[in-house]
Amino acid sequence: MSVRFLYIKAEIKKVKWLNIFIFYLLAFLIAAPFNSGFLVEAYRNITKNYLISSWGYLPAGFGTLVGTLIVLWLDKKHEKTITLLGNAPFKNITIAIIPLIVFTIIGLKNELLKNEHYYAFIFMVINLAYALAEEIGWRGYLQDALRPISSNFRYIFIGIFWWVWHFRFCSTFEITLFPVICITSAFILGKFVEQTKSSFTVAGLHSLIIILTNTGKLSISKITGAFITILIWFAIGYFFKLNENKKPAK
C-alpha cells in the first residue's frame, strides 16, 4: 500500500461526510421538482403576470441555500474561509455587479417584447440573486467542507454533485458532455472563489454563465457583453494589484 494512497485515505476520513450528505440531500430534494420540470408548470401559473414566469429554474436555488443554512445550524464548528464579501469587499462587490452593468447597457432581446435594457437589468438582478443562492452552497459551504482533500479532487467532487443536482439526464449531451462542463466550471469557479474568498463575487461570474446559456441562442451582443465583462474584470484586477503594490511596507 503506497504512502500516497494512505495520505488520500487520511484526507477523506477528515471530511464530515454526514453533514455533506444532509446538505446535498436537502439541496437535491428541494431543487429536483423544478430542475426535472415536474413543478415548472405550476410555478409558471403562479407567476404568470411577472417577468420571472419564464425562468422556471429559479426555485431550485433555494435547495442549496436551505441545505447550507440547515447544515451550518447543525454543525456550529464548521470552519469557514469563504464568506459573502470575502477578503476585499469593495473589489469583490465591483467584480460581482459588472455583468449586470454591462448587459443592462447592451440590452437583451426577449420574446415578451419588453425594453431590452429594462429586461436585461431585471434578468441580471434576479439571476445574480439566484446564482448567489447556489454559490453559498457549492463554492461556499461545500468547498470548505471538502477542504481536507486536495483541490483537484475537491473540484471534481463538486462538479459531479453539481451535475447530478441539475437533474439533466435526458439526452446524450446531458449524460456525456454536460458533466464535463460542470466539472470544468467547478475548477474555474473554485479557483476564482479561492482568490476572492467571496461567494457573492463568484455568483457574479455564475450570472455571466447563466445569461450566456439560459437566454436562447448565443448572439453577437451576448459574446460582446461577455468579452467586455472579462476585459473589465482584468482591468479591475490589475488596478487593485497596482494600488496594493504602491502601499508602503509596514
Phi, psi and omega in degrees: 000122186287158177297321180300316179298317180297323180295314179297319179298320179294321178299313182298322181294335181285341182285137178275081188294329179297317178296319178295321178298316179298313178303310186290322179299313179296314181301317183288314184295323179288322184277329188306318180298335180265318178295330179278345181093355185299317182254008183296319180296318177297319178300316181293325177293322180290325186252020190298339180264010183235157180300327184290356183301324184275356181255073187292349180277347187305314182299339181298331181298334178294337181300306181293324180294311180296317179302318179295312183299319182290316182290329176289328176291323179284325184247088182291342183265007179300127181272119182255123172253341181252123182241186182295310186252352170072209190273349179211081188310311183297314179298315184292322176295317179301313179300318185295325186266357180301314178302321178300313182294313183298313184283336172294320178291316181289319182093165182219118179294145183211154181287345181278355180060030175280159175308128188298324182285319177296315181297317180297320180297311180297316181301313184290322179298310183293321182282338171292319177295319178297314180298323179295318178301321176291311189290334174301330177273301187294304184263354176265278182297307190293322180297321177286322181296330181263009184301330178302334180267163184297154186300319181298314177296323180299313180295323178295315177304309183296319179298318179292315177302318182296318179297309181298321179301326181292343178058043180246097182227019192265356180218167178300320179300316184289338180265334184252300186277326183298318176298326177296319178297317181295317181292318177298316178296324179297323176294313183295309181293324180296314178293324179296315181288333176292332178283320186264335185059026185233122176288332179291320181293316179291334174295327176297316176295320178298321181295328176293318178299320181297315183291335178278337186246339186249017182231037178087206185295150179280098184273169178298321181294324178291317178298318178298315179299318179294319179297315179296318179301312182295321177298317179295321178300316178297320180296319178297315179300317180293317181299312182291324178294320179298316180291324178295323180289336181279344181294135179292143179291141181277000000 
